[in-house]
Amino acid sequence: MKVGVFDSGLGGLTVLKSILKVLKNAEIFYIADTAYAPYGEKSNNEILKRSEAITKYLLDKYKIDALIVACNTATSAAIKHLRDNFSSLIVIGTEPGIKPAILNTKSSNIGILATPSTLKSDKYQLLVNDLSSIKKVNLFEQACPGLAMQIEKGEINTLTTYKMLEKWLIPMKEANVDTIVLGCTHYPLISQTIKKIMGENITLIQTGDAIAKRLLSLSEENGHQNIGDLKVTVLHTGLINLDMIENILENKNIEIRKCEI
Ligand SMILES: N[C@H](CCC(=O)O)C(=O)O
């Protein structure tokens, strides 16, 4: 079983980490498209072109069987196109976990942190409309320009990141938000900073484990035997913070190298 995973940079490693907990007997190729990051401040068309180029690369070079779009922004811009054009692949995307947030909230006030592109997308709007019948809730949507790049630089705990978040989170805190959807795969990496501002009782929703579970079940339906070793290669198109990779994946045995796409 060969699995391709991609994101604009380090964020998708939060999804990869969940996959590493459940998947065996597979080779995983992770693309951090840092030469084109951030995706969240680019046009739909640019994101779609990159998503297509990366998928072609993974298919031609590594003959992947499954593709995980470990990025909410690329999922909103390109998932339909990828499914239509690469029909031989299992394609799994990443969407903001609004449903688990609705099921979790007691105050009925939910915060959504995501990139500007994700929040502007039709796909996001459709998701919100679809879920609105479950329960009446107030959504506090906040686009976070610049935040993914702070994380790429390794600024997880710095004062600049704290101040950035404080400006966006204080209004949520004042509105009695008890659940926040981390609608960008980079944001679980700053969970601690978010908790410092919102308090330890805040529930933060991320979807890595659900994606990993779905990958395993679709793979097994296709005959995958989940016993054996796992090999991971991280490829990056531009510069990348190596310390961050080690911190996120906790020094798992992985190969890291640059690639041209
Ligand atoms: N990690 C990506 C986007 C970060 C970026 O703006 O590049 C996401 O889930 O939306």
The ligand as an ORCA input file, in Angstrom:
! r2SCAN-3c Opt
* xyz 0 1
  N      -2.636     23.601      6.485
  C      -3.490     24.250      5.558
  C      -3.224     25.626      5.051
  C      -2.125     26.474      5.541
  C      -1.739     27.486      4.520
  O      -2.333     28.574      4.493
  O      -0.893     27.166      3.700
  C      -4.958     24.056      5.913
  O      -5.311     23.075      6.521
  O      -5.796     24.842      5.560
*
